[in-house]
Amino acid sequence: MTTTTRGSLAVLLLTGALLAPSPARAQAMGISYGHDLDALWAQAQAQYDLARWDAVLLLESRAVNVTGAPGEPATISTRVHRVVWIGTSVGLSSHADLRVPWNEATSALAVETLRTWRDGRWWPDPVRISETAVVPTLPYALDRAHDYTTMRETMLLHDGVELPCILETAYTITERLPAAAGAGMDAGVGGGSGTSGLFVIPQRDPAVLTEYKVQVPAGVDLRYEVWNDAPAPRVHGDGARSFTWRIDGSPALRWPTTARPLLHEPAILWSTWPDRAWQAAWRAAFDAAAVAGPELLASPRLHLEKAAGGHALVDAAAAFVAEAIRPIRYDDRFWRLAPRSADRTWATGYASALDRAIVYAAVLREWGCVVQPVYLVDVPASQSAMLPEAAEWAGDLCLLVEAGSRAGMGAVTRMIDVGGGTVHDADDRPAATRLIIAPDGGVREPRGEPGRLAVTLVLEPGDADAWRGTGEIAGRGACELHGAVVTGKDGLDKVATAILAGVLPGATATRTAPRRLDAATSVLEFDVEVPAPKQPAGDHRLQLGAPQGGARDALPRDVHVVDAQRTSPVLLAAPFVQIVAVRLRLDGREVRHLPSERRLDNRAGTFAVDAVNSDDWLTYRRTLELSQGRIEPRDWPDLRALLLEEMDAANGMIILGNACPPSP
């Protein structure tokens, strides 16, 4: 959502351009798929100050039709119908050229309407679609991944666009549900096939009318949940039934938009799967593919034979897969119940997150591990129920691995984040409002641990204004270093140096060794060298900044301190503490400037900085604590105040004079 500063003149020009009662502009937009477009346009003008918006949706409609009686092959057809007024180039870039993903191996796309209303008429034609307006393309991410190239991203281009205008788009994707969806289920677990869906009601721009409809045949049950004050549906029919959610005057997504809208925006989740049938189908498809042949098993042998215990075994497998298989970052819901085999993935050398998870499982199971695919799902804190089938729409695919120690240390449970390739302790992974959805029907909440990253340096003068000394980096919870160490290729020195880069520019870690390294807590010890600053002779300036991977990097991408206000919450993985502590042996140097002692406590957390010169040692400590995993919009000014203090260079500036000359 972006507001504009155009004046009311734009609205007058718009009204004249679209609705002037001249003979050339006398015709109306008319009725489209049962919706009176002229009435919706009139309502938009009355309801919204169009000078403030890039675009306003007159209609945002989804109609989902599930066909096929229980036990029969099924299809699901989804018709998207959107009518949008566009007033600026920003709105044009969002709505004029649409990218529609679909899988031609299982689906068919039918474009029904693609037209532009301006100057009192439809362009290029009220019915005909321009031959150049529908352009099938291959997703860029799949350009060198031939097994996935049945995917299409069809571009829908509107002709005749001039600002302001109204665009109408309607298309239907009809998908054949895979036969494997109902196969391989154990007796008593549930049978049949099904489908599920998720719809977040607010869109990028406000909408006059938002309509979501799901129609199911006789004998098929539809289960649904509504989150965050979404309305209940109207239900029609005795045999075949229709569930309709209608929302008049839906606001835009709260600003700035977040990566986890399900936690705070009204949403609808639904499923036609029989009880536990989706979990059974998912488990059957996954297990059938997760079988390793001789070539795949021989390849990681050198990595895994050196692993002494359960932790090391899982870490070695993660490192092997990260090195050997190129990740394909594309939504894998299109192949969820029809994954490639582990051997095929190994042969091609590339994989989606799902196929990469199958390689992990195939290798680790052969080495005696119990591997279970799970989803980590965002759930509002107030939500007590959860449709498991929604996991594939709203969750992150992970693997729970129980590995016995070959050194007799007992079994450990690890979690592999398949998308990121990192490894965590299964219970200590930051959870916030996440649930673990397992194929055995289990749903549980992991124990979340606050993130903590502490960097401690003890430095003495070196040669020519350089510094040298020792240091320690301690990470816990969201900032544990274990995953970066075991999946990285550059060694411990590079890991420590990368973290130090933000604390002291040019600082280099050497002889780095782990004092503790596990999934819960990681402590690295090292020698450190800091080069002389590139500045004129005289004052010696040290600018102490923030460690890489610390609080700033843990913030969601939607957090911008330039925003004085926001309407969406800030969603952290967990509460967070960051500490930078430095002790400098002055060796006779004069202290000319230190940061002022400062402490700020508010509802979002605490910031504190303190610097003391005593007994020829300068002791500096800066702490940032974010005490909540979720910061509500009303508390954003408090969080912003903490971040501005943390980012203020004055809170990290130390100025020293030259060393005193020796006494005669």
Secondary structure, 3 states (H helix, E strand, C coil): CCECCCCHHHHHHHHHHHHCCCHHHCCCCCEECCEEHHHHHHHHHHHCCHHHECEEEEEEEEEEEEECCCCCCCEEEEEEEEEEEECCHHHHHHHCEEEEEEECCCEEEEEEEEEEEECCEEECCCCCCCCCCEECCCCHHHCCCHHHCCEEEEEEECCCCCCCEEEEEEEEEEEECCHHHHCCCCCCCCCCCCCEEEEECCCCCCEEEEEEEEEECCCCCCEEEEECCCCCCEEECCCCEEEEEEEEEECCCCCCCCCCHHHCCCEEEEECCCCCHHHHHHHHHHHHHCCCCHHHHHCCHHHHHCCCCHHHHHHHHHHHHHHHCEECCCCHHHHCCCCCCHHHHHHHCEECHHHHHHHHHHHHHHCCCEEEEEEEEECCCCCCCCCHHHHHHHEEEEEEEEECCCCCCCCEEEEEECCCCEEEECCCCCCCCEEEECCCCCEECCCCCCEEEEEEEEEEECCCCCEEEEEEEEEEHHHCCHHHHHHCCCHHHHHHHHHHCCCCCCCEEEEEEEEEECCCEEEEEEEEEECCCCCCCCCEEEECCCCCCCHHHHCCCCCCCCCCCCCCCEECCCCEEEEEEEEEECCCCCEEECCCCEEEEECCEEEEEEEEEECCEEEEEEEEEECCCEECHHHHHHHHHHHHHHHCHHHHEEEECCCCCCCC
